[in-house]
Amino acid sequence: MDFYLVLAIPILLPTLWLYTAHLSRTSNLTFRKKRICLLIAHPDDEAMFFSPTLLALTAPELGNHLKTLCLSNGNADGLGKVREKELVASVKMLGLRSEDDVLLLDTPDFVDSMTTKWDKLKVADVLGRAFSPSVHKSNGRQASEKAGSNISTATIDILITFDRHGVSGHPNHIALYHGAKEWLAIISKVKKSSQSTVDLYTLTSVSLPRKYISVVDTLTTFLVGILWNMRASQREKSPKGPRQLLFVNDMMQWRQGQRAMTNGHKSQMRWFRWGWIGFGRYMAVNDLRREDIA
């Protein structure tokens, strides 16, 4: 019996993976004709962490319009200009419509560094400038107050970024989470409503072992997500969008995500990246959760 079980595993795992990918596609059809922004810190974040999300939400039949806002050009090694072009090439492979849908900053406020903490008010200010009805000028401590003057109606419906742990623990990733929540809290304050007009979804950080079990993690994530959604729906009196989203790449999408990294971000293809591309679970599955905005 054990012998047959061992023989069945190579067949069972791919079958469960592809079945989960099918279920995730059919159960995540809520977002149609939405204006969506993916907020990232560095060129290659979109391919290394968010390819299942991008490939799912840019499906033509959904009619969504997705943009990417990247707060730095990843110039830590002096390759900023190269990486700017690589980001454009990568997101096109992942479904974005055109180069115009890529917003990228190169400013001293957001230096690509593992030791630099970005100011959440400045992140909120950038979001206000990018997705507000009119342009404003603000800086420093006045960022959040001035941003609030012109963001009562946002020009996006959904904002997607990292969670409070940043997936990899990178301080730049973590700053995006806090800056996004700050911006949406300002919207709620200006609108004098307990709910923001924009839904914020964040990519769930997992333990180190789970990061490197690739598609093996898809079924577990799917089942945990169902239970988590059930508990959340019972607690929430007036739900907006779904509490949790699950996006699973099938085999073709998985390879497409890998190519977005290997072909799109050639300057970043060092030896250790191959391990992530081959075994990283974020290349295969994304689970995102909707954040509450105080």
DRENSE-519988 format. One record per residue (C-alpha): residue number from 0; residue in one letter; y, z, x. Coordinates in steps of 0.02 Angstrom, whole numbers, plus 32768, in hexadecimal, padded with zeros to 4 digits. Layout:
N
[rec NUM; 'a'; [Y; Z; X]]
...
END
This chain:
294
[rec 0; 'm'; [8000; 8000; 8000]]
[rec 1; 'd'; [8078; 802C; 808E]]
[rec 2; 'f'; [804F; 7F85; 80DF]]
[rec 3; 'y'; [8084; 7F25; 8043]]
[rec 4; 'l'; [8121; 7F8D; 8032]]
[rec 5; 'v'; [8153; 7F61; 80E3]]
[rec 6; 'l'; [8136; 7EA9; 80BD]]
[rec 7; 'a'; [819E; 7EB7; 801D]]
[rec 8; 'i'; [8239; 7F02; 8070]]
[rec 9; 'p'; [8279; 7E5D; 80BE]]
[rec 10; 'i'; [826E; 7E0F; 8011]]
[rec 11; 'l'; [82AA; 7EA5; 7FAD]]
[rec 12; 'l'; [834A; 7EC7; 800D]]
[rec 13; 'p'; [8394; 7E17; 8002]]
[rec 14; 't'; [8362; 7E0F; 7F4B]]
[rec 15; 'l'; [83BB; 7EB3; 7F23]]
[rec 16; 'w'; [8452; 7E7B; 7F88]]
[rec 17; 'l'; [8463; 7DD5; 7F2C]]
[rec 18; 'y'; [8443; 7E27; 7E84]]
[rec 19; 't'; [84CB; 7EA7; 7EA6]]
[rec 20; 'a'; [8541; 7E1A; 7EDA]]
[rec 21; 'h'; [851D; 7DC4; 7E34]]
[rec 22; 'l'; [853B; 7E64; 7DD2]]
[rec 23; 's'; [85DF; 7E86; 7E2C]]
[rec 24; 'r'; [861F; 7DD7; 7E02]]
[rec 25; 't'; [85F5; 7DE6; 7D4A]]
[rec 26; 's'; [8637; 7E98; 7D37]]
[rec 27; 'n'; [86DD; 7E80; 7D90]]
[rec 28; 'l'; [872C; 7DFD; 7D22]]
[rec 29; 't'; [87B6; 7E73; 7CE7]]
[rec 30; 'f'; [883B; 7E29; 7D58]]
[rec 31; 'r'; [8871; 7D80; 7D15]]
[rec 32; 'k'; [8919; 7D2E; 7D34]]
[rec 33; 'k'; [8955; 7DC5; 7D97]]
[rec 34; 'r'; [89D6; 7DCD; 7E22]]
[rec 35; 'i'; [897F; 7E29; 7EAE]]
[rec 36; 'c'; [89B6; 7E60; 7F5B]]
[rec 37; 'l'; [8944; 7E94; 7FE9]]
[rec 38; 'l'; [89A4; 7F09; 805C]]
[rec 39; 'i'; [8961; 7F0F; 810E]]
[rec 40; 'a'; [899D; 7F51; 81B5]]
[rec 41; 'h'; [8960; 7ECD; 8231]]
[rec 42; 'p'; [8924; 7E19; 8234]]
[rec 43; 'd'; [8865; 7E21; 8225]]
[rec 44; 'd'; [8864; 7EB6; 81AC]]
[rec 45; 'e'; [884E; 7E3A; 811D]]
[rec 46; 'a'; [87B0; 7DF0; 816C]]
[rec 47; 'm'; [8763; 7E8D; 81B7]]
[rec 48; 'f'; [877B; 7EFB; 811E]]
[rec 49; 'f'; [87AD; 7E9B; 8081]]
[rec 50; 's'; [8750; 7DF4; 8080]]
[rec 51; 'p'; [86E2; 7E20; 7FE8]]
[rec 52; 't'; [877F; 7E50; 7F86]]
[rec 53; 'l'; [87DF; 7DB2; 7FB6]]
[rec 54; 'l'; [874F; 7D3C; 7F95]]
[rec 55; 'a'; [8732; 7D8B; 7EEA]]
[rec 56; 'l'; [87E5; 7D95; 7EAB]]
[rec 57; 't'; [8817; 7CE8; 7EE7]]
[rec 58; 'a'; [878E; 7C92; 7E84]]
[rec 59; 'p'; [87E7; 7BFE; 7E2E]]
[rec 60; 'e'; [87A1; 7C25; 7D82]]
[rec 61; 'l'; [87F9; 7CCE; 7D80]]
[rec 62; 'g'; [88A6; 7C82; 7D96]]
[rec 63; 'n'; [88E7; 7D10; 7E02]]
[rec 64; 'h'; [8974; 7CF9; 7E7F]]
[rec 65; 'l'; [8953; 7D5E; 7F1B]]
[rec 66; 'k'; [89C9; 7D80; 7FAB]]
[rec 67; 't'; [89AF; 7DDC; 804F]]
[rec 68; 'l'; [8A36; 7E4C; 8098]]
[rec 69; 'c'; [8A15; 7E7A; 814F]]
[rec 70; 'l'; [8A8D; 7EF9; 819B]]
[rec 71; 's'; [8A71; 7ECA; 8252]]
[rec 72; 'n'; [8A3E; 7E31; 82B5]]
[rec 73; 'g'; [89C3; 7E96; 831F]]
[rec 74; 'n'; [8A25; 7E81; 83BF]]
[rec 75; 'a'; [89D3; 7F13; 841B]]
[rec 76; 'd'; [898C; 7E9A; 849E]]
[rec 77; 'g'; [8A1E; 7E21; 849D]]
[rec 78; 'l'; [89C6; 7DA6; 8428]]
[rec 79; 'g'; [8A35; 7DBE; 8390]]
[rec 80; 'k'; [8A66; 7D07; 8379]]
[rec 81; 'v'; [89B3; 7CCF; 838D]]
[rec 82; 'r'; [8976; 7D4F; 8310]]
[rec 83; 'e'; [89F8; 7D1A; 8290]]
[rec 84; 'k'; [89AB; 7C6C; 828C]]
[rec 85; 'e'; [88FC; 7CB6; 8289]]
[rec 86; 'l'; [8924; 7D1D; 81EF]]
[rec 87; 'v'; [895B; 7C81; 8190]]
[rec 88; 'a'; [88BC; 7C25; 81C2]]
[rec 89; 's'; [884F; 7CB8; 818F]]
[rec 90; 'v'; [8899; 7CD9; 80E3]]
[rec 91; 'k'; [888B; 7C21; 80B7]]
[rec 92; 'm'; [87D0; 7C2D; 80DB]]
[rec 93; 'l'; [87CB; 7CC4; 8068]]
[rec 94; 'g'; [881B; 7C6C; 7FD5]]
[rec 95; 'l'; [88D8; 7C7F; 7FDE]]
[rec 96; 'r'; [8934; 7BE8; 7F9D]]
[rec 97; 's'; [89B0; 7BC4; 8029]]
[rec 98; 'e'; [8A0D; 7C03; 80C1]]
[rec 99; 'd'; [8A9B; 7C37; 804D]]
[rec 100; 'd'; [8A2B; 7CC0; 8008]]
[rec 101; 'v'; [8A27; 7D17; 80B2]]
[rec 102; 'l'; [8AB5; 7D92; 80D3]]
[rec 103; 'l'; [8AB6; 7DD4; 8185]]
[rec 104; 'l'; [8B2F; 7E48; 81DD]]
[rec 105; 'd'; [8B5B; 7E5B; 8295]]
[rec 106; 't'; [8BCC; 7EF3; 82A1]]
[rec 107; 'p'; [8BDB; 7F8D; 8310]]
[rec 108; 'd'; [8BBF; 7FF8; 8275]]
[rec 109; 'f'; [8B08; 7FC4; 826F]]
[rec 110; 'v'; [8AC0; 7FBB; 831E]]
[rec 111; 'd'; [8A06; 7F98; 832C]]
[rec 112; 's'; [89CA; 8039; 837D]]
[rec 113; 'm'; [8941; 80BC; 836A]]
[rec 114; 't'; [89BF; 8142; 839B]]
[rec 115; 't'; [8A54; 8111; 8330]]
[rec 116; 'k'; [8A69; 8154; 827F]]
[rec 117; 'w'; [8AC8; 80E1; 820D]]
[rec 118; 'd'; [8B4A; 812E; 8199]]
[rec 119; 'k'; [8B0C; 8128; 80E6]]
[rec 120; 'l'; [8BBF; 8115; 80A6]]
[rec 121; 'k'; [8BD4; 8078; 810E]]
[rec 122; 'v'; [8B30; 8035; 80CB]]
[rec 123; 'a'; [8B6E; 8059; 801B]]
[rec 124; 'd'; [8C11; 8003; 8045]]
[rec 125; 'v'; [8BB7; 7F64; 807C]]
[rec 126; 'l'; [8B53; 7F62; 7FDB]]
[rec 127; 'g'; [8BF3; 7F77; 7F78]]
[rec 128; 'r'; [8C44; 7EE5; 7FD2]]
[rec 129; 'a'; [8BAD; 7E75; 7FBF]]
[rec 130; 'f'; [8B80; 7E97; 7F0A]]
[rec 131; 's'; [8C23; 7EC5; 7EB4]]
[rec 132; 'p'; [8C94; 7E5A; 7E4A]]
[rec 133; 's'; [8D23; 7E5C; 7EC7]]
[rec 134; 'v'; [8D39; 7E75; 7F81]]
[rec 135; 'h'; [8D7C; 7F1B; 7FBF]]
[rec 136; 'k'; [8DA6; 7F68; 8065]]
[rec 137; 's'; [8D6B; 8015; 8095]]
[rec 138; 'n'; [8D2D; 8072; 812C]]
[rec 139; 'g'; [8CF9; 811B; 816D]]
[rec 140; 'r'; [8CF7; 81AD; 80F5]]
[rec 141; 'q'; [8D54; 814D; 806F]]
[rec 142; 'a'; [8CC9; 80CC; 8060]]
[rec 143; 's'; [8C70; 8113; 7FC9]]
[rec 144; 'e'; [8D0F; 813B; 7F66]]
[rec 145; 'k'; [8D5D; 8091; 7F83]]
[rec 146; 'a'; [8CB9; 8038; 7F63]]
[rec 147; 'g'; [8CB0; 8089; 7EBB]]
[rec 148; 's'; [8D50; 8034; 7E81]]
[rec 149; 'n'; [8CFF; 7F89; 7E70]]
[rec 150; 'i'; [8C45; 7F9E; 7E51]]
[rec 151; 's'; [8C42; 7FD2; 7D9C]]
[rec 152; 't'; [8BE0; 7F33; 7D7C]]
[rec 153; 'a'; [8B67; 7EFF; 7E04]]
[rec 154; 't'; [8B37; 7E4A; 7E21]]
[rec 155; 'i'; [8A80; 7E74; 7E41]]
[rec 156; 'd'; [89FD; 7EBF; 7DCE]]
[rec 157; 'i'; [8982; 7F03; 7E4E]]
[rec 158; 'l'; [8995; 7F46; 7EFF]]
[rec 159; 'i'; [88FC; 7F57; 7F6F]]
[rec 160; 't'; [88F7; 7FB3; 8016]]
[rec 161; 'f'; [8899; 8037; 807B]]
[rec 162; 'd'; [8875; 80E6; 803A]]
[rec 163; 'r'; [88B6; 818A; 8083]]
[rec 164; 'h'; [8834; 8183; 8110]]
[rec 165; 'g'; [885C; 80CF; 8142]]
[rec 166; 'v'; [87A2; 809E; 814C]]
[rec 167; 's'; [87A9; 80A2; 820A]]
[rec 168; 'g'; [8821; 8135; 8217]]
[rec 169; 'h'; [88A9; 80C5; 825E]]
[rec 170; 'p'; [8953; 811A; 8241]]
[rec 171; 'n'; [89A3; 8073; 8213]]
[rec 172; 'h'; [8922; 805B; 8188]]
[rec 173; 'i'; [8940; 810C; 8148]]
[rec 174; 'a'; [89FC; 80F1; 8145]]
[rec 175; 'l'; [89E5; 805F; 80CC]]
[rec 176; 'y'; [898F; 80D1; 8050]]
[rec 177; 'h'; [8A1A; 8152; 8053]]
[rec 178; 'g'; [8AA2; 80CE; 8050]]
[rec 179; 'a'; [8A53; 8076; 7FBB]]
[rec 180; 'k'; [8A46; 8118; 7F59]]
[rec 181; 'e'; [8AFB; 8140; 7F84]]
[rec 182; 'w'; [8B36; 8098; 7F44]]
[rec 183; 'l'; [8AD5; 80A6; 7EA2]]
[rec 184; 'a'; [8B11; 8158; 7E87]]
[rec 185; 'i'; [8BC3; 8114; 7E91]]
[rec 186; 'i'; [8B9A; 8090; 7E10]]
[rec 187; 's'; [8B57; 8115; 7D9B]]
[rec 188; 'k'; [8BF2; 8180; 7DB6]]
[rec 189; 'v'; [8C69; 80F1; 7D93]]
[rec 190; 'k'; [8C06; 80BC; 7CFA]]
[rec 191; 'k'; [8C01; 8173; 7CC4]]
[rec 192; 's'; [8B48; 8161; 7CA4]]
[rec 193; 's'; [8AB0; 81BF; 7CE1]]
[rec 194; 'q'; [8A5C; 8119; 7D05]]
[rec 195; 's'; [8A90; 8093; 7D80]]
[rec 196; 't'; [8A9F; 7FDE; 7D4A]]
[rec 197; 'v'; [8A31; 7FAF; 7DDF]]
[rec 198; 'd'; [897C; 7FE2; 7DF5]]
[rec 199; 'l'; [8952; 801E; 7EA5]]
[rec 200; 'y'; [889E; 8004; 7EE0]]
[rec 201; 't'; [8865; 8046; 7F88]]
[rec 202; 'l'; [87CE; 8019; 7FF2]]
[rec 203; 't'; [8753; 80AA; 7FFB]]
[rec 204; 's'; [8730; 80F2; 80A8]]
[rec 205; 'v'; [8679; 811C; 80CA]]
[rec 206; 's'; [861A; 817C; 814F]]
[rec 207; 'l'; [85F4; 812E; 81F8]]
[rec 208; 'p'; [853B; 810D; 81D4]]
[rec 209; 'r'; [8565; 80B3; 8133]]
[rec 210; 'k'; [85E4; 8045; 818B]]
[rec 211; 'y'; [855B; 7FEF; 81ED]]
[rec 212; 'i'; [84CE; 7FD4; 8170]]
[rec 213; 's'; [8518; 7F32; 8130]]
[rec 214; 'v'; [84CD; 7EF2; 808C]]
[rec 215; 'v'; [8456; 7F86; 8080]]
[rec 216; 'd'; [84EA; 7FE9; 803D]]
[rec 217; 't'; [850E; 7F75; 7FAB]]
[rec 218; 'l'; [8494; 7FBA; 7F2B]]
[rec 219; 't'; [84BD; 806F; 7F55]]
[rec 220; 't'; [8577; 804C; 7F45]]
[rec 221; 'f'; [8559; 7FF4; 7E9F]]
[rec 222; 'l'; [84F9; 8086; 7E53]]
[rec 223; 'v'; [8572; 8109; 7E95]]
[rec 224; 'g'; [8601; 80A3; 7E4E]]
[rec 225; 'i'; [85B5; 80A0; 7DA0]]
[rec 226; 'l'; [85A3; 815D; 7D9E]]
[rec 227; 'w'; [8651; 8177; 7DE4]]
[rec 228; 'n'; [869E; 8103; 7D61]]
[rec 229; 'm'; [8644; 815F; 7CD5]]
[rec 230; 'r'; [8686; 8208; 7D0D]]
[rec 231; 'a'; [8736; 81C4; 7D28]]
[rec 232; 's'; [873D; 8172; 7C7C]]
[rec 233; 'q'; [870E; 8217; 7C2A]]
[rec 234; 'r'; [879F; 8270; 7C81]]
[rec 235; 'e'; [8822; 81EA; 7C60]]
[rec 236; 'k'; [8871; 81E8; 7BB5]]
[rec 237; 's'; [88CC; 8141; 7BBF]]
[rec 238; 'p'; [887D; 80D4; 7C45]]
[rec 239; 'k'; [88D9; 803C; 7C89]]
[rec 240; 'g'; [886D; 7FCE; 7CF6]]
[rec 241; 'p'; [87BD; 7FFB; 7D2C]]
[rec 242; 'r'; [87B0; 8097; 7D97]]
[rec 243; 'q'; [873F; 8045; 7E17]]
[rec 244; 'l'; [8724; 7F93; 7E50]]
[rec 245; 'l'; [868E; 7F52; 7EAE]]
[rec 246; 'f'; [868E; 7EAB; 7F08]]
[rec 247; 'v'; [85EF; 7E71; 7F5F]]
[rec 248; 'n'; [85E4; 7DD1; 7FC4]]
[rec 249; 'd'; [854D; 7D64; 7FA9]]
[rec 250; 'm'; [8501; 7D0C; 803F]]
[rec 251; 'm'; [857B; 7C7B; 8041]]
[rec 252; 'q'; [8612; 7CED; 802A]]
[rec 253; 'w'; [85D1; 7D61; 80B2]]
[rec 254; 'r'; [85CC; 7CCF; 812C]]
[rec 255; 'q'; [8679; 7C97; 80F0]]
[rec 256; 'g'; [86BD; 7D44; 8117]]
[rec 257; 'q'; [866F; 7D3F; 81C2]]
[rec 258; 'r'; [86BA; 7C95; 81E6]]
[rec 259; 'a'; [8766; 7CD4; 81B2]]
[rec 260; 'm'; [8756; 7D4F; 8242]]
[rec 261; 't'; [86FC; 7CE7; 82C5]]
[rec 262; 'n'; [875B; 7C45; 82A7]]
[rec 263; 'g'; [87FE; 7C8B; 8263]]
[rec 264; 'h'; [8818; 7D1A; 82DD]]
[rec 265; 'k'; [87D4; 7CD2; 837F]]
[rec 266; 's'; [8849; 7D3A; 83EB]]
[rec 267; 'q'; [87F9; 7DD9; 83A8]]
[rec 268; 'm'; [8743; 7DAA; 83C1]]
[rec 269; 'r'; [8712; 7E2B; 8444]]
[rec 270; 'w'; [865F; 7E64; 845A]]
[rec 271; 'f'; [866A; 7EFC; 83E7]]
[rec 272; 'r'; [86AB; 7E95; 8355]]
[rec 273; 'w'; [8606; 7E38; 834A]]
[rec 274; 'g'; [85AE; 7ED9; 831B]]
[rec 275; 'w'; [8629; 7EF6; 828E]]
[rec 276; 'i'; [861A; 7E43; 8250]]
[rec 277; 'g'; [855D; 7E48; 8253]]
[rec 278; 'f'; [853D; 7EF8; 8212]]
[rec 279; 'g'; [85DF; 7F37; 81C5]]
[rec 280; 'r'; [85CC; 7F5F; 810D]]
[rec 281; 'y'; [8681; 7F2F; 80E8]]
[rec 282; 'm'; [8654; 7E7B; 8110]]
[rec 283; 'a'; [85DC; 7E82; 807D]]
[rec 284; 'v'; [861E; 7F02; 8001]]
[rec 285; 'n'; [86C5; 7F4B; 7FCC]]
[rec 286; 'd'; [86D6; 7FDB; 7F52]]
[rec 287; 'l'; [8787; 8001; 7F1D]]
[rec 288; 'r'; [87C9; 808F; 7EB4]]
[rec 289; 'r'; [8866; 8098; 7E4B]]
[rec 290; 'e'; [88DD; 811D; 7E88]]
[rec 291; 'd'; [893C; 8196; 7E1A]]
[rec 292; 'i'; [89F8; 8192; 7E38]]
[rec 293; 'a'; [8A4C; 823A; 7E27]]
END
